[in-house]
Amino acid sequence: MNEYVYSARHNAFFPVDMIDKYKSEGWDLSDAKEVNQNIISEFMAEPPQGKIRIAGDDGLPAWADIPPPTHEELIEITESERQLLINQANEYMNSKQWPGKA
């Protein structure tokens, strides 16, 4: 018997011996499928570079390319980098004893 089932709805693996507990807590695992050890080993490990785990059309896990960041995410990343550079510049300037005008 397999140790895990895979739910495409949740894109997650669940231990077979805990299915009843999940169901009693309100989880809908009606789409859960038994998976073999090869699938478990591949998809419970670190994903390949540039990939994420998705639910495939067959209801089993699959690898897909990580989508590019949205425009809003790019703005947020750029703003974070900008703020980091400002903070580094301020730290540098504050660590020096600059001669004042006398």
C-alpha distances in whole Angstrom, upper triangle without the diagonal:
4,7,9,11,14,17,20,23,22,21,19,15,14,12,9,11,14,14,16,19,19,20,22,24,25,22,22,18,19,18,15,12,9,10,9,10,14,14,13,16,18,19,18,21,25,26,28,32,33,30,28,24,24,23,23,24,21,19,18,19,22,25,29,32,33,36,39,41,43,47,46,44,46,49,47,46,50,51,49,50,54,54,52,55,58,56,57,60,61,60,62,65,65,64,68,71,73,77,78,81,84
4,6,8,11,14,17,20,19,18,15,12,11,9,8,10,13,13,16,18,17,18,21,22,23,20,20,16,17,16,12,10,7,7,6,8,11,11,10,12,15,15,14,17,21,22,24,28,29,26,24,20,21,19,20,22,19,17,15,16,19,22,25,28,29,32,36,37,39,43,43,40,42,45,43,42,46,48,45,47,50,50,49,52,54,53,53,57,58,56,58,61,61,61,64,68,69,73,74,78,81
4,7,10,14,17,19,18,17,14,10,8,6,6,8,10,11,14,15,15,17,19,20,21,18,19,15,17,16,13,11,8,8,8,8,12,12,9,12,15,14,13,16,19,21,24,27,28,25,23,20,20,19,21,23,20,18,15,16,19,22,25,28,29,31,35,36,38,41,41,38,41,43,41,40,44,45,43,44,48,48,46,49,52,50,50,54,55,54,56,59,58,58,61,65,67,70,72,75,78
4,7,10,13,15,14,13,10,6,5,4,5,8,9,9,13,14,13,15,18,18,19,16,16,12,14,13,9,9,6,6,8,9,12,10,8,11,13,12,11,14,18,18,22,25,26,22,20,16,17,16,17,19,17,14,12,13,16,19,22,25,25,28,31,32,34,38,38,35,38,40,38,37,41,42,40,42,45,45,44,47,49,48,48,52,53,52,54,57,56,56,60,63,65,68,70,73,76
4,7,10,12,11,11,8,6,5,7,6,10,10,9,12,14,12,13,17,17,17,14,13,9,11,10,6,5,4,6,9,11,13,10,9,13,14,12,12,16,19,19,22,25,25,22,19,15,15,13,15,16,14,11,10,11,15,18,20,24,24,27,30,31,33,37,36,34,37,39,37,37,41,42,40,42,45,45,44,47,49,48,49,52,53,52,54,57,57,57,60,64,65,69,70,73,76
4,6,9,8,7,6,4,6,9,10,13,13,11,15,16,13,14,18,18,17,13,12,9,10,8,5,5,6,7,10,12,13,10,9,13,13,10,11,14,17,16,19,22,22,19,16,12,11,9,11,13,12,8,7,8,11,14,17,20,21,23,27,28,29,33,33,31,33,36,34,34,37,39,37,39,42,42,41,44,46,46,46,50,51,50,52,55,55,55,58,62,63,67,68,71,74
4,5,5,6,6,6,8,11,12,15,14,11,14,15,12,13,16,16,14,11,9,6,8,6,4,7,9,10,14,16,16,13,13,16,16,13,13,17,19,18,21,23,23,19,16,12,11,8,11,12,11,7,8,9,12,15,17,20,20,22,26,26,28,31,31,29,32,34,33,33,36,37,36,38,41,41,41,44,46,45,46,49,50,50,52,54,54,55,58,61,63,66,67,70,73
4,5,5,7,9,11,15,15,19,17,15,18,19,15,16,19,18,17,13,11,9,10,7,7,9,12,12,15,17,17,13,14,17,16,13,14,17,18,17,20,22,21,17,14,10,8,5,8,9,9,5,6,7,10,13,14,17,18,19,23,24,25,28,28,27,29,32,31,31,34,36,35,36,39,40,39,42,44,44,45,48,49,49,51,53,54,54,57,61,62,65,66,69,72
4,6,8,11,12,16,17,19,17,15,17,18,14,14,17,16,14,10,9,8,9,7,8,11,14,15,19,21,21,17,17,20,19,16,16,20,21,19,22,24,22,19,16,13,10,8,10,11,12,8,10,11,13,16,16,19,19,20,23,24,24,28,27,26,29,31,30,30,34,35,34,36,39,39,39,42,44,43,44,47,48,48,50,53,53,54,57,60,61,65,65,68,71
4,5,8,10,14,15,18,15,13,16,16,12,13,16,15,13,9,9,8,11,9,9,12,14,15,18,20,20,16,16,18,18,14,14,17,18,17,20,22,21,18,14,11,10,8,12,14,14,11,11,11,13,15,16,19,18,19,22,23,23,27,26,24,28,30,28,28,32,33,32,34,37,36,36,39,41,40,42,45,46,45,48,50,50,51,54,57,58,62,63,65,68
4,7,10,14,15,18,17,15,18,18,15,16,19,18,17,13,12,11,13,11,10,11,13,13,16,17,17,13,13,15,14,10,11,14,15,14,17,19,18,14,11,8,6,6,9,12,13,9,9,7,10,12,13,16,15,17,20,21,22,26,26,24,26,29,27,27,31,32,31,32,35,36,35,38,40,40,41,44,45,44,47,49,49,50,53,56,57,61,62,65,68
4,7,10,12,15,13,12,16,15,12,14,17,16,16,12,12,10,13,11,9,11,12,12,14,15,16,12,11,14,13,10,9,12,14,14,17,20,19,16,12,9,9,9,12,15,15,11,10,9,12,13,15,18,18,20,23,23,25,29,28,26,28,31,29,29,32,33,32,33,37,37,36,39,41,40,41,44,45,44,47,49,49,50,53,56,57,61,62,65,68
4,7,9,12,11,10,14,14,12,14,17,16,16,13,13,10,13,12,9,9,10,9,12,12,13,10,8,11,12,9,8,12,14,15,18,21,21,18,15,11,12,11,14,17,15,12,10,9,13,15,17,20,20,23,26,27,28,32,31,29,32,34,32,32,35,37,35,36,39,39,38,41,44,42,43,47,47,47,49,52,51,52,55,58,60,63,64,67,71
4,6,9,7,7,11,11,9,11,14,14,14,11,12,9,12,12,9,10,10,10,13,13,16,13,11,14,15,13,11,15,17,18,22,25,25,22,18,15,15,14,17,19,18,14,13,13,16,19,21,24,24,26,29,30,31,35,34,32,35,37,35,34,38,39,37,39,42,41,41,44,46,44,45,49,49,48,51,54,53,53,57,60,61,65,66,69,72
4,5,5,7,10,10,10,12,15,15,16,13,14,12,14,14,11,11,10,11,13,13,16,14,11,14,16,14,12,16,19,20,24,27,27,24,21,18,19,18,20,22,20,17,16,16,19,21,24,27,27,29,33,33,35,38,37,35,38,40,38,37,41,42,40,41,45,44,43,46,48,47,47,51,51,50,53,56,55,55,58,62,63,67,68,71,74
4,5,5,8,10,10,12,14,15,16,14,14,11,13,14,10,10,9,10,12,13,16,15,13,16,18,17,15,19,22,23,26,29,30,27,24,20,21,19,21,23,20,17,16,17,21,23,26,29,29,32,35,36,37,41,40,38,41,43,41,40,44,45,43,45,48,47,46,50,52,50,51,55,55,54,56,59,59,59,62,65,67,71,72,75,78
4,6,8,9,10,12,13,15,16,15,16,13,16,17,13,14,12,14,16,16,19,18,16,18,21,20,18,21,24,26,29,32,33,30,27,23,24,22,24,26,24,21,20,20,24,26,29,32,32,35,38,38,40,43,42,40,43,45,43,42,46,47,44,46,50,49,48,51,53,51,52,56,56,55,57,60,59,59,63,66,68,71,72,76,78
4,6,5,6,9,10,11,13,11,13,11,14,16,13,14,14,15,17,18,21,19,16,19,22,19,17,21,23,25,29,31,32,29,25,22,23,21,24,26,24,20,20,20,24,26,28,31,31,33,36,36,37,41,40,37,40,42,40,40,44,44,42,44,47,46,45,49,50,49,50,53,53,52,55,58,57,57,60,64,65,69,70,73,76
4,5,5,6,9,10,11,9,10,8,10,12,10,12,12,14,17,18,21,19,17,20,22,19,18,21,24,25,29,31,32,28,25,21,21,19,22,23,21,18,18,18,22,25,27,30,30,32,35,35,36,40,39,37,40,42,40,40,44,44,42,44,47,47,46,49,51,50,51,54,54,53,56,59,58,58,62,65,67,70,71,74,77
4,5,5,6,9,10,9,11,10,12,14,12,15,15,18,20,22,24,22,20,24,25,23,22,25,28,29,32,35,35,32,28,25,24,22,25,26,24,21,21,22,26,28,31,34,33,35,38,38,39,42,41,39,43,44,42,42,46,46,44,47,50,49,48,52,53,52,53,56,57,56,58,61,60,60,64,67,69,72,73,76,79
4,5,5,6,9,9,11,11,14,16,14,17,17,19,22,23,26,23,21,24,26,23,21,25,27,28,32,34,34,31,28,25,24,23,26,27,26,22,22,23,26,29,31,33,33,34,37,37,38,41,39,38,41,43,40,40,44,44,42,44,47,46,46,49,51,49,50,54,54,53,56,58,57,57,61,64,66,69,70,73,76
4,5,5,7,5,8,8,11,13,12,15,16,18,21,22,24,22,19,22,24,21,19,23,25,26,29,32,31,28,25,22,21,20,23,24,23,19,19,20,23,26,27,30,29,31,34,33,34,37,36,34,38,39,37,37,41,41,39,42,45,44,43,47,48,47,48,51,51,51,53,56,55,55,59,62,64,67,68,71,74
4,5,5,5,6,7,9,12,11,15,16,19,22,23,26,23,21,25,26,23,22,25,28,28,32,34,33,30,27,23,22,20,23,24,23,19,20,21,25,27,29,32,31,32,35,35,36,39,37,36,39,41,39,39,43,43,42,44,47,46,46,49,51,49,51,54,54,54,56,59,58,59,62,65,67,70,71,74,76
4,5,7,10,11,13,16,15,18,20,22,25,26,29,27,24,28,29,26,25,28,30,31,35,37,36,33,30,27,26,24,27,28,27,23,24,25,28,31,32,35,34,35,38,38,38,41,39,38,41,43,40,41,45,45,43,46,48,47,47,51,52,50,52,55,55,54,57,60,59,59,63,66,67,71,71,74,77
4,6,9,11,14,16,16,19,21,23,26,27,29,26,24,27,28,25,23,27,28,29,33,35,34,31,28,25,24,23,26,27,27,23,23,24,27,29,30,33,32,33,35,35,35,38,36,35,38,39,37,38,41,41,39,42,45,44,43,47,48,47,48,52,51,51,54,56,55,56,59,62,64,67,67,70,73
4,6,9,11,14,14,18,20,22,26,27,29,26,24,28,28,25,24,27,29,29,33,34,34,30,27,24,23,21,24,25,24,21,22,23,26,28,29,32,30,31,34,33,33,36,35,33,37,38,36,37,41,41,39,42,45,43,44,47,48,47,49,52,52,51,54,57,56,57,60,63,64,68,68,71,74
4,6,9,11,11,15,17,19,22,24,26,22,21,24,25,21,20,24,25,26,29,31,30,27,23,20,19,17,20,21,21,17,18,19,22,24,25,28,27,28,31,31,31,34,33,31,35,36,34,35,39,39,37,40,43,42,42,45,47,46,47,50,50,50,53,55,54,55,59,62,63,67,67,70,73
4,6,8,9,13,15,18,21,23,25,22,21,24,24,21,21,24,26,26,29,31,30,27,23,20,18,16,18,19,18,15,16,18,21,23,25,27,27,28,31,31,31,34,33,32,35,37,35,36,40,40,39,41,44,44,44,47,48,47,49,52,52,52,55,57,57,58,61,64,65,69,69,72,75
4,5,5,9,12,14,18,20,21,18,17,21,22,19,18,22,24,24,27,30,29,25,22,18,17,14,16,17,16,12,14,15,19,21,23,26,26,27,31,31,31,35,34,33,36,38,36,37,40,41,40,42,45,44,44,47,49,48,50,53,53,53,55,58,57,58,61,65,66,69,70,73,76
4,6,9,12,15,18,21,23,20,19,23,23,20,21,25,27,26,29,32,31,27,24,20,18,15,16,16,15,12,14,16,19,23,24,27,28,29,32,33,33,37,36,35,38,40,39,39,43,43,42,44,47,47,47,50,52,51,53,56,56,56,58,61,61,61,65,68,69,73,73,76,79
4,6,10,12,16,19,20,17,17,21,20,18,19,22,24,23,26,28,27,24,21,17,15,11,13,13,11,8,10,13,16,19,21,24,25,26,29,30,31,34,34,33,36,38,37,37,41,42,41,43,45,46,45,48,50,50,51,54,55,55,57,59,59,60,63,67,67,71,72,74,78
4,7,9,13,16,17,14,14,18,18,15,16,19,22,21,24,27,27,23,20,16,14,11,13,14,12,8,9,11,15,18,20,24,24,26,30,31,32,35,35,33,36,39,37,37,41,42,40,42,45,45,45,48,50,49,50,53,54,54,56,59,59,59,62,66,67,70,71,74,77
4,6,10,13,14,12,12,16,16,14,15,19,21,21,23,26,26,23,20,16,15,12,12,13,10,8,8,10,14,18,20,24,25,27,30,32,33,37,37,35,37,40,39,38,42,43,42,43,47,47,46,49,51,51,51,55,56,55,57,60,60,60,64,67,68,72,73,76,79
4,7,10,12,10,10,14,15,14,14,18,21,21,23,27,27,23,21,17,17,14,15,16,13,11,9,12,15,18,21,25,26,28,32,34,35,39,39,37,39,42,40,40,43,45,43,45,48,48,47,50,52,52,52,55,57,56,58,61,61,61,64,67,69,72,74,77,80
4,7,8,6,7,10,11,11,12,15,18,18,20,23,24,21,19,15,15,13,13,15,12,11,8,10,13,16,19,23,24,26,30,32,34,38,38,35,37,40,39,38,42,43,42,43,46,46,45,48,51,50,50,53,55,54,56,59,59,59,62,65,67,70,72,75,78
4,6,6,6,9,10,11,12,14,18,18,20,23,25,21,20,17,17,16,16,18,15,14,11,12,14,17,20,24,25,28,32,34,36,40,40,37,39,42,41,40,43,45,43,44,47,48,46,49,52,51,51,54,56,55,56,59,60,59,62,66,67,71,73,76,79
4,5,5,6,9,10,10,12,16,16,18,22,24,21,20,17,18,17,18,20,17,16,13,13,15,17,21,24,25,28,31,33,36,40,40,37,39,42,40,39,42,44,42,42,46,46,45,47,50,49,49,52,54,53,54,57,58,57,60,64,65,69,71,74,77
4,5,5,6,9,10,11,14,14,16,19,21,18,18,15,17,16,16,19,16,16,12,12,13,14,18,21,23,26,29,31,34,38,38,35,37,40,39,37,40,43,41,41,45,45,44,46,49,48,48,51,53,52,53,56,57,56,59,63,64,68,70,72,76
4,5,5,6,8,10,13,12,14,18,19,16,15,12,13,13,13,15,13,12,9,8,9,12,15,18,20,23,26,28,31,35,35,32,34,37,36,35,38,40,38,39,42,43,41,44,47,46,46,49,51,50,51,55,55,55,58,61,63,66,68,71,74
4,6,5,6,8,12,12,15,18,20,17,15,12,14,14,15,18,16,14,11,9,12,13,17,20,21,24,27,29,31,35,35,32,34,37,35,34,37,39,37,38,41,42,40,43,46,45,45,48,49,48,50,53,53,53,56,60,61,65,66,69,72
4,6,6,6,10,11,13,17,19,16,15,13,15,16,17,20,18,17,13,12,13,14,17,20,21,24,27,29,32,35,35,32,34,37,35,34,37,39,37,37,41,41,39,42,45,44,43,47,48,47,48,52,52,51,54,58,59,63,65,68,71
4,6,6,8,8,10,13,15,13,12,10,13,14,14,18,17,16,12,9,10,10,14,16,17,21,24,26,29,32,33,30,31,34,33,31,34,36,34,35,38,39,37,40,43,42,42,45,47,46,47,50,51,50,53,57,58,62,63,66,70
4,5,8,7,10,13,14,11,10,7,10,11,12,16,15,13,10,7,8,8,12,14,15,19,22,23,26,30,30,27,29,32,30,29,32,34,32,33,37,37,36,38,41,40,40,43,45,44,46,49,49,49,52,56,57,61,62,65,68
4,7,8,11,15,16,13,11,9,12,13,15,19,18,16,13,10,11,12,15,17,17,20,23,24,27,31,30,27,29,32,30,29,32,34,32,33,36,36,35,37,40,39,39,43,44,43,44,48,48,47,51,54,55,59,61,64,67
4,6,9,12,14,12,11,10,14,16,17,21,20,19,15,12,13,12,15,16,16,20,23,24,27,30,30,27,28,31,30,28,31,33,30,31,35,35,33,36,38,37,37,40,42,41,42,46,46,45,48,52,53,57,59,62,65
4,7,9,11,10,9,10,14,16,18,22,22,20,17,13,13,11,14,14,14,18,20,21,24,27,27,24,25,28,26,24,28,30,27,27,31,31,30,32,35,34,34,37,39,37,39,42,43,42,45,49,50,54,55,58,62
4,6,8,6,6,7,11,14,15,19,19,18,15,12,10,8,10,10,11,14,17,18,22,25,25,22,23,27,25,23,26,29,27,27,30,31,30,32,35,34,34,37,39,38,39,43,43,43,46,49,50,54,56,59,62
4,6,6,8,10,13,16,16,20,21,20,17,14,11,8,10,10,10,14,16,18,22,25,26,23,23,27,26,23,26,29,27,27,30,32,30,32,35,35,34,37,39,38,39,43,44,43,46,49,50,54,56,58,62
4,6,9,12,15,18,19,22,23,23,20,16,14,10,11,9,9,13,14,16,20,22,24,20,20,24,23,20,23,26,24,23,27,28,27,28,32,32,31,34,36,35,36,39,41,40,43,46,47,51,52,55,59
4,7,11,13,17,17,20,22,22,20,16,13,10,8,6,6,9,10,13,16,19,20,17,17,21,21,18,21,24,22,22,25,27,26,27,30,31,30,33,35,35,36,39,40,40,43,46,47,50,52,54,58
4,7,9,13,14,17,19,18,16,12,10,6,5,5,5,9,11,14,17,20,21,18,19,23,22,20,23,26,24,25,28,29,28,30,33,33,33,36,38,38,39,42,43,43,45,49,50,53,55,57,61
4,6,10,12,15,17,16,14,10,8,6,5,6,6,9,12,14,16,20,21,18,19,23,22,20,23,26,24,25,28,29,28,31,33,33,34,37,38,38,39,42,43,43,46,50,50,54,55,58,61
4,7,9,13,14,12,10,6,6,5,6,9,9,12,15,17,19,23,23,21,23,26,25,24,27,29,27,28,32,32,32,34,37,36,37,40,41,41,43,45,46,46,49,53,54,57,58,61,64
4,6,10,11,10,8,6,5,6,7,10,10,12,16,17,19,23,23,21,23,26,25,25,28,30,29,30,33,34,34,36,38,38,39,42,43,43,45,48,48,49,52,55,56,59,60,63,66
4,7,8,6,6,5,6,8,9,13,14,15,19,20,22,25,26,24,26,29,28,28,31,33,32,34,37,37,37,40,42,42,43,45,47,47,49,51,52,52,55,59,59,63,64,66,70
4,5,5,5,5,5,8,9,13,15,16,20,22,23,27,28,26,28,31,31,30,33,35,35,36,39,40,39,42,44,44,45,48,49,49,51,53,54,55,57,61,62,65,66,69,72
4,5,7,9,9,12,12,15,17,18,22,24,25,28,29,28,30,33,33,33,36,38,37,38,41,42,42,44,47,47,48,50,52,52,54,56,57,58,61,64,65,68,69,71,75
4,6,8,9,13,14,18,20,21,25,27,28,32,33,31,33,36,36,35,38,40,40,41,44,45,45,47,49,49,50,53,54,54,56,59,59,60,63,66,67,70,71,74,77
4,7,9,13,14,18,19,21,24,26,27,31,31,30,32,35,34,34,37,39,38,39,43,43,43,45,48,48,48,51,53,52,54,57,57,58,61,64,65,69,70,72,76
4,7,10,13,16,18,20,24,26,27,31,31,29,32,35,34,33,36,38,37,38,42,42,42,44,47,46,47,50,51,51,53,55,56,56,59,63,64,67,68,71,74
4,7,10,13,15,17,21,23,24,28,29,26,29,32,31,30,33,35,34,35,38,39,38,41,43,43,43,46,48,47,49,52,52,53,55,59,60,64,65,67,71
4,7,10,12,15,18,21,23,26,27,25,27,30,29,28,31,34,33,33,37,38,37,39,42,42,42,45,47,46,48,51,51,52,54,58,59,62,64,66,70
4,7,9,12,15,18,20,24,25,23,24,27,27,25,28,31,30,30,33,35,34,36,39,39,39,42,43,43,45,47,48,48,51,55,55,59,60,63,66
4,6,9,12,15,17,21,22,20,21,24,24,23,26,28,28,28,31,33,32,34,37,37,37,40,42,42,43,46,47,47,50,53,54,57,59,61,64
4,6,9,12,15,18,20,17,18,22,22,20,23,25,25,25,28,30,29,31,34,34,34,37,39,39,40,43,44,44,47,50,51,54,56,58,61
4,6,9,12,15,16,14,15,18,18,17,19,22,21,22,25,26,26,28,30,31,31,34,36,36,37,40,41,41,44,47,48,51,52,55,58
4,6,9,12,14,12,13,16,16,15,18,20,20,21,24,25,25,27,30,30,31,33,35,36,37,39,41,41,44,47,47,51,52,54,57
4,6,9,11,9,9,13,14,13,15,18,18,18,21,23,23,24,27,28,28,30,32,33,34,37,38,39,41,45,44,48,49,51,54
4,7,8,6,6,10,10,10,12,14,15,15,18,19,20,22,24,25,26,28,30,30,32,34,35,36,39,42,42,45,46,48,51
4,5,5,6,9,10,11,12,14,15,17,18,20,21,23,24,26,27,29,30,32,33,35,36,38,40,43,43,46,46,48,52
4,5,5,6,9,10,11,12,14,15,16,18,20,21,23,24,26,27,29,30,32,33,34,36,38,41,41,44,44,46,49
4,5,5,6,9,10,10,12,14,15,16,18,20,21,22,24,26,27,29,30,32,33,35,37,40,39,42,42,44,48
4,5,5,6,9,10,10,12,14,15,16,18,20,21,23,24,26,27,29,30,31,33,35,38,38,42,42,44,47
4,5,5,6,8,10,11,12,14,15,17,18,20,21,23,24,26,27,29,30,32,34,37,36,40,40,42,46
4,6,5,6,9,10,10,12,14,15,16,18,20,21,22,24,26,27,28,30,32,35,34,38,38,40,43
4,5,5,6,9,10,11,12,14,15,16,18,20,21,22,24,26,27,28,31,34,34,37,37,39,43
4,5,5,6,9,10,11,13,14,15,17,19,20,21,23,25,26,27,29,33,32,36,37,39,42
4,5,5,6,9,10,11,12,14,15,17,18,20,21,23,24,26,28,31,30,34,34,36,40
4,5,5,6,9,10,10,12,14,15,16,18,20,21,22,24,26,29,29,32,32,34,38
4,5,5,6,9,10,11,12,14,15,16,18,20,21,22,25,28,28,32,32,34,38
4,5,5,6,9,10,11,12,14,15,17,19,20,21,23,27,26,30,31,33,37
4,5,5,6,9,10,11,12,14,16,17,18,20,22,25,24,28,28,30,34
4,5,5,6,9,10,10,12,14,15,16,18,20,23,23,27,27,29,33
4,5,5,6,9,10,11,12,14,15,17,19,22,22,26,27,30,33
4,5,5,6,9,10,11,12,14,15,17,20,20,24,25,27,31
4,5,5,6,9,10,11,12,14,16,19,18,22,22,25,28
4,5,5,6,9,10,10,12,15,18,18,22,22,25,28
4,5,5,6,9,10,11,13,16,17,20,22,25,28
4,5,5,6,9,10,11,14,14,18,19,21,25
4,5,5,6,8,10,13,13,16,17,20,23
4,6,5,6,9,12,13,17,18,21,24
4,6,5,7,10,11,15,17,20,23
4,5,6,8,8,12,13,16,19
4,5,8,9,12,13,17,19
4,7,9,13,15,18,21
4,6,9,12,15,18
4,6,9,13,14
4,6,10,12
4,7,9
4,6
4
